[in-house]
Amino acid sequence: MAEATTLRTAPLDRARVLQWLQTYGVYAGVAALLVVNVVITPNFLTAENFRTQAVQVAPVIIVALGMALVIGTEGVDLSVGAVMALAASVTALYLGYGLLPALLAVALFAAAVGLANGALVALVGVQPIVATLALMVGGRGIALVLLPQLEDLRNPALASLGSGDVLGVPYLILIAAVLALLVAFTVRRTTFGRQLLAIGDSRPAAQLAGLPVRRVLIIVYVVCALLAAVAGVLATARLQASDPTSLGNLMELSAITAVVVGGTPLTGGRVNIAGTVAGAVLIQLLTATLIKHDLPPSWTQIAQAVVIVAAVYAARGRGRR
C-alpha cells in the first residue's frame, strides 16, 4: 500500500516541480546568477556595472518583444538580425539629412521586410521558418549592398540617443521599458492581443470564428521587424558606427532563447512578456559572467544551448493542446 502511494505521489511531485520551473524558473535563474556574481565577480555590485549590463541587454529585450509576438502566433522570425543590419545601413545612408529623416527611412525599410514576411506566411502560406530564412539571408545582403563596410557616424543627435539619459537612466533602458509595457498591454488588454493568441492557439478555429487571421499575422510580422529596426538603430547609436557585417549576428537565436526561457511556448497561444524580459536578462548575465571570468565566447554559446534545452524540457507539457 505504501509503495502504491509512493508511486502515485512521485509523478505528482515531478509535475509540480516542472510547473514551478515553467512559471518561476527564469526568475530563479536570474536571482541565482546575481547571487553567484556577487560572490565570485569583483566589482559586480556597482552602479556602473548594472548600467552597463542594462544598456547591453536593452536591444535584446526589444528584439525579443517582437519575437514573442510572432511565436505567440505559432511562428518564428529569423530575419530580425538582418533587419538590425539593414537599419544600421539605412541610418548611415540617410543620417546626412538629419536624424528624423533617417529614422523614417529605417522604419520604411523595416516595414517592407515585415510586410514581405507577413505576406509570405499569411497570404502565400509559406512556413514562417522558411519565409523568414529567405529574408534573413536577403536582408543582410541588401544591408551590405547599401553599406559594404563599417562606417563611423559622427552625429550629435545620434550620439545623444545612444549615450544620453534621464535622471541617470539611459535612453536605451527607458525605450526598452516603455516598449515592454506597450507590448504587454497590447497582448493582455486589447482585441488585437486576444486575436493574436487565438490564432496561435488554433488558426483553423480562429478562421472559423471569423477573426482577421491574415491581417493580424501581417501586422505581427511588421511590428516584429519594426522592433528589430529600433534595436538596430539604438545599437548603432551606442557604438557610433554602422557595421552591417556583424551587427545583429545571431540576434534571432538570442531573442528566441529569451522568449522560450521566459515561458512562451513555441506552439503559440500564449505570450509571457515579463518572462521574456527576464529571459533576456538571464542570457545577458550568463554571457557577462563568462566573459568577466575570461572564458572564451564558445563557452557562452554552449551555455545558451544548455539553457535552451532545459527550458524546452521544462515546457514540454505547457504547449500541449
C-alpha positions as CSV (number, residue, x, y, z in Angstrom):
1,M,0.0,0.0,0.0
2,A,2.8,2.4,0.9
3,E,4.6,1.5,-2.3
4,A,1.5,2.3,-4.4
5,T,1.1,5.7,-2.6
6,T,4.8,6.5,-3.3
7,L,4.4,5.6,-7.0
8,R,1.4,7.9,-7.2
9,T,3.0,10.9,-5.4
10,A,6.3,10.7,-7.3
11,P,4.8,11.7,-10.7
12,L,2.7,14.3,-8.9
13,D,5.8,15.8,-7.3
14,R,7.7,15.8,-10.6
15,A,4.7,17.6,-12.3
16,R,4.7,20.2,-9.6
17,V,8.5,20.8,-10.0
18,L,8.0,21.2,-13.7
19,Q,5.1,23.5,-13.2
20,W,7.2,25.6,-10.8
21,L,10.1,25.7,-13.3
22,Q,7.7,26.8,-16.1
23,T,6.3,29.6,-14.1
24,Y,9.2,30.9,-12.0
25,G,12.3,29.1,-13.4
26,V,13.6,32.1,-15.3
27,Y,13.3,34.4,-12.3
28,A,15.0,31.9,-10.1
29,G,17.8,31.7,-12.7
30,V,18.3,35.4,-12.7
31,A,18.4,35.5,-8.9
32,A,20.9,32.6,-8.8
33,L,23.2,34.3,-11.3
34,L,23.0,37.6,-9.3
35,V,24.0,35.8,-6.1
36,V,26.8,33.9,-7.8
37,N,28.2,37.1,-9.3
38,V,28.0,38.9,-6.0
39,V,30.2,36.2,-4.5
40,I,32.7,35.5,-7.3
41,T,32.8,38.6,-9.6
42,P,34.8,41.6,-8.4
43,N,33.1,45.0,-8.5
44,F,29.8,43.4,-9.5
45,L,27.7,45.4,-7.1
46,T,28.4,48.8,-8.7
47,A,26.1,51.2,-10.4
48,E,28.4,51.4,-13.4
49,N,28.3,47.6,-13.9
50,F,24.5,47.5,-13.6
51,R,24.2,50.4,-16.0
52,T,26.5,48.6,-18.5
53,Q,24.5,45.3,-18.2
54,A,21.2,47.1,-18.7
55,V,22.4,49.1,-21.7
56,Q,23.8,45.9,-23.4
57,V,20.6,43.9,-22.8
58,A,18.2,46.6,-24.0
59,P,18.4,45.8,-27.7
60,V,18.0,42.1,-27.0
61,I,14.8,42.8,-25.0
62,I,13.4,45.0,-27.8
63,V,14.0,42.3,-30.4
64,A,12.7,39.6,-28.1
65,L,9.4,41.5,-27.6
66,G,8.7,41.3,-31.3
67,M,9.8,37.7,-31.4
68,A,7.4,36.9,-28.5
69,L,4.5,38.2,-30.6
70,V,5.5,36.1,-33.6
71,I,6.0,33.0,-31.5
72,G,2.6,33.7,-29.9
73,T,1.1,33.1,-33.3
74,E,3.0,29.8,-33.6
75,G,5.5,31.3,-35.9
76,V,9.1,32.4,-35.8
77,D,11.1,35.3,-37.4
78,L,14.7,34.5,-38.3
79,S,15.2,37.8,-40.1
80,V,15.4,40.1,-37.0
81,G,19.2,40.2,-37.1
82,A,19.2,41.1,-40.8
83,V,16.7,43.9,-40.1
84,M,19.1,45.3,-37.4
85,A,21.9,45.3,-40.0
86,L,19.6,46.9,-42.6
87,A,18.7,49.6,-40.0
88,A,22.3,50.3,-39.4
89,S,23.0,50.7,-43.2
90,V,20.0,52.9,-43.8
91,T,20.8,55.0,-40.8
92,A,24.3,55.7,-42.2
93,L,22.9,56.5,-45.6
94,Y,20.2,58.9,-44.6
95,L,21.8,60.5,-41.4
96,G,23.1,63.3,-43.6
97,Y,19.6,64.6,-44.0
98,G,19.0,64.6,-40.2
99,L,18.1,62.0,-37.6
100,L,14.4,62.2,-38.1
101,P,14.5,61.5,-41.9
102,A,17.0,58.7,-41.2
103,L,14.6,57.1,-38.6
104,L,11.7,57.4,-41.1
105,A,13.7,55.7,-43.8
106,V,14.7,52.9,-41.4
107,A,11.0,52.4,-40.4
108,L,10.0,52.2,-44.1
109,F,12.7,49.6,-44.9
110,A,11.8,47.6,-41.8
111,A,8.1,47.7,-42.5
112,A,8.8,46.5,-46.0
113,V,10.7,43.5,-44.7
114,G,8.0,42.7,-42.2
115,L,5.3,43.1,-44.8
116,A,7.2,40.6,-47.0
117,N,7.5,38.1,-44.2
118,G,3.8,38.5,-43.2
119,A,2.6,38.2,-46.8
120,L,4.6,35.1,-47.4
121,V,3.2,33.5,-44.2
122,A,-0.4,34.8,-44.2
123,L,-1.2,35.1,-48.0
124,V,1.1,32.6,-49.7
125,G,1.1,30.0,-46.9
126,V,4.9,29.6,-46.7
127,Q,6.1,28.2,-43.4
128,P,7.4,31.0,-41.1
129,I,10.8,29.5,-40.7
130,V,11.3,29.3,-44.5
131,A,9.8,32.7,-45.3
132,T,11.9,34.5,-42.7
133,L,15.0,32.5,-43.5
134,A,14.8,33.9,-47.0
135,L,14.6,37.4,-45.6
136,M,17.4,36.7,-43.1
137,V,19.8,36.0,-46.0
138,G,18.4,38.5,-48.4
139,G,18.0,41.3,-45.8
140,R,21.6,41.2,-44.8
141,G,22.7,41.0,-48.4
142,I,20.7,44.2,-49.1
143,A,22.3,45.8,-46.0
144,L,25.8,45.0,-47.3
145,V,24.9,46.3,-50.8
146,L,23.8,49.6,-49.2
147,L,26.9,49.8,-47.0
148,P,29.6,47.3,-47.8
149,Q,31.9,48.2,-44.8
150,L,32.0,49.7,-41.4
151,E,31.4,53.4,-41.2
152,D,31.9,55.8,-38.3
153,L,29.0,58.0,-37.6
154,R,29.6,61.5,-36.1
155,N,26.2,62.9,-35.4
156,P,25.4,64.7,-32.1
157,A,21.7,63.7,-32.2
158,L,22.5,60.1,-32.8
159,A,25.2,60.2,-30.1
160,S,22.7,61.6,-27.6
161,L,20.3,58.8,-28.4
162,G,23.0,56.2,-27.7
163,S,24.5,57.7,-24.6
164,G,22.0,60.2,-23.2
165,D,20.0,59.7,-20.1
166,V,17.1,61.0,-18.0
167,L,18.0,61.3,-14.3
168,G,20.8,58.9,-14.8
169,V,18.7,56.3,-16.6
170,P,20.0,55.8,-20.2
171,Y,17.6,56.3,-23.1
172,L,18.2,52.8,-24.2
173,I,16.8,51.4,-21.0
174,L,13.9,53.8,-20.9
175,I,12.9,52.9,-24.5
176,A,13.1,49.2,-23.8
177,A,11.0,49.6,-20.7
178,V,8.3,51.6,-22.5
179,L,8.2,49.2,-25.4
180,A,7.9,46.2,-23.0
181,L,4.9,47.9,-21.2
182,L,3.2,48.7,-24.5
183,V,3.6,45.2,-25.8
184,A,2.4,43.7,-22.6
185,F,-0.6,46.0,-22.6
186,T,-1.4,45.1,-26.2
187,V,-1.2,41.3,-25.5
188,R,-3.3,41.4,-22.3
189,R,-5.7,44.3,-22.8
190,T,-6.5,44.7,-26.4
191,T,-8.7,43.0,-29.0
192,F,-5.6,42.6,-31.2
193,G,-3.8,40.8,-28.5
194,R,-6.6,38.4,-27.9
195,Q,-6.9,37.7,-31.6
196,L,-3.1,37.1,-31.8
197,L,-3.3,34.5,-29.0
198,A,-6.4,32.9,-30.5
199,I,-4.6,32.4,-33.8
200,G,-1.6,30.9,-32.1
201,D,-3.8,28.5,-30.1
202,S,-5.6,27.3,-33.3
203,R,-5.5,29.1,-36.6
204,P,-8.3,27.0,-38.2
205,A,-10.6,27.7,-35.2
206,A,-9.7,31.4,-35.4
207,Q,-10.6,31.4,-39.1
208,L,-13.9,29.6,-38.4
209,A,-14.7,32.2,-35.7
210,G,-14.3,35.0,-38.3
211,L,-11.1,36.5,-36.9
212,P,-9.0,38.6,-39.4
213,V,-6.2,36.0,-39.3
214,R,-4.3,37.2,-42.3
215,R,-4.3,40.9,-41.2
216,V,-3.2,40.0,-37.7
217,L,-0.3,37.9,-38.9
218,I,0.9,40.5,-41.3
219,I,0.7,43.2,-38.6
220,V,2.6,40.9,-36.2
221,Y,5.5,40.4,-38.6
222,V,5.6,44.1,-39.4
223,V,5.7,45.0,-35.7
224,C,8.5,42.4,-35.1
225,A,10.6,44.0,-37.9
226,L,10.0,47.5,-36.6
227,L,11.1,46.5,-33.1
228,A,14.2,44.9,-34.6
229,A,14.9,48.1,-36.5
230,V,14.6,50.1,-33.3
231,A,17.1,47.8,-31.7
232,G,19.4,48.2,-34.7
233,V,19.3,52.0,-34.5
234,L,19.9,52.0,-30.8
235,A,22.9,49.6,-31.1
236,T,24.2,51.8,-33.9
237,A,23.8,54.9,-31.8
238,R,25.6,53.3,-28.8
239,L,28.5,52.2,-31.0
240,Q,28.6,55.4,-33.0
241,A,29.3,53.3,-36.1
242,S,27.3,51.3,-38.7
243,D,28.6,47.8,-39.2
244,P,26.1,45.7,-41.2
245,T,28.6,42.9,-41.4
246,S,28.4,42.0,-37.7
247,L,25.5,43.9,-36.2
248,G,22.6,41.6,-35.3
249,N,24.6,38.3,-35.9
250,L,22.8,35.5,-34.0
251,M,20.4,38.0,-32.6
252,E,17.5,35.8,-33.7
253,L,18.9,33.0,-31.6
254,S,19.3,35.2,-28.5
255,A,15.7,36.5,-29.0
256,I,14.2,33.1,-29.4
257,T,16.1,31.9,-26.3
258,A,14.8,34.8,-24.2
259,V,11.3,34.1,-25.3
260,V,11.4,30.4,-24.7
261,V,13.2,30.6,-21.4
262,G,10.7,33.3,-20.4
263,G,7.8,30.9,-20.6
264,T,6.3,31.5,-24.1
265,P,5.7,28.1,-25.7
266,L,6.9,27.5,-29.3
267,T,3.4,26.1,-30.0
268,G,1.8,29.5,-29.7
269,G,-1.3,30.6,-28.0
270,R,0.5,32.3,-25.0
271,V,2.9,35.2,-24.7
272,N,4.8,36.0,-21.5
273,I,6.3,39.5,-21.8
274,A,7.6,39.7,-18.2
275,G,9.2,36.3,-18.6
276,T,10.7,37.4,-22.0
277,V,12.4,40.4,-20.4
278,A,13.7,38.2,-17.6
279,G,14.9,35.6,-20.2
280,A,16.9,38.3,-22.0
281,V,18.4,39.5,-18.6
282,L,19.3,35.9,-17.8
283,I,21.2,35.4,-21.1
284,Q,23.0,38.8,-20.6
285,L,24.0,37.9,-17.1
286,L,25.2,34.4,-18.2
287,T,27.2,35.9,-21.0
288,A,28.7,38.7,-18.8
289,T,29.6,36.2,-16.1
290,L,31.6,34.0,-18.5
291,I,33.3,37.0,-20.1
292,K,34.3,38.5,-16.8
293,H,36.0,35.3,-15.9
294,D,38.0,35.1,-19.1
295,L,36.1,32.2,-20.7
296,P,36.1,32.1,-24.5
297,P,33.0,33.1,-26.4
298,S,32.4,29.5,-27.4
299,W,31.5,28.7,-23.8
300,T,28.8,31.4,-24.0
301,Q,27.2,29.6,-26.9
302,I,27.4,26.2,-25.1
303,A,25.8,27.7,-22.0
304,Q,23.0,29.2,-24.1
305,A,22.4,25.8,-25.7
306,V,22.1,24.2,-22.3
307,V,19.7,26.9,-21.1
308,I,17.5,26.3,-24.3
309,V,17.4,22.6,-23.8
310,A,16.5,23.0,-20.1
311,A,13.7,25.5,-21.0
312,V,12.3,23.3,-23.7
313,Y,12.3,20.3,-21.4
314,A,10.5,22.2,-18.6
315,A,8.0,23.5,-21.1
316,R,7.1,20.1,-22.7
317,G,3.7,20.0,-21.1
318,R,3.0,23.7,-21.4
319,G,2.3,23.9,-25.1
320,R,0.3,20.7,-25.5
321,R,-3.2,21.1,-26.6
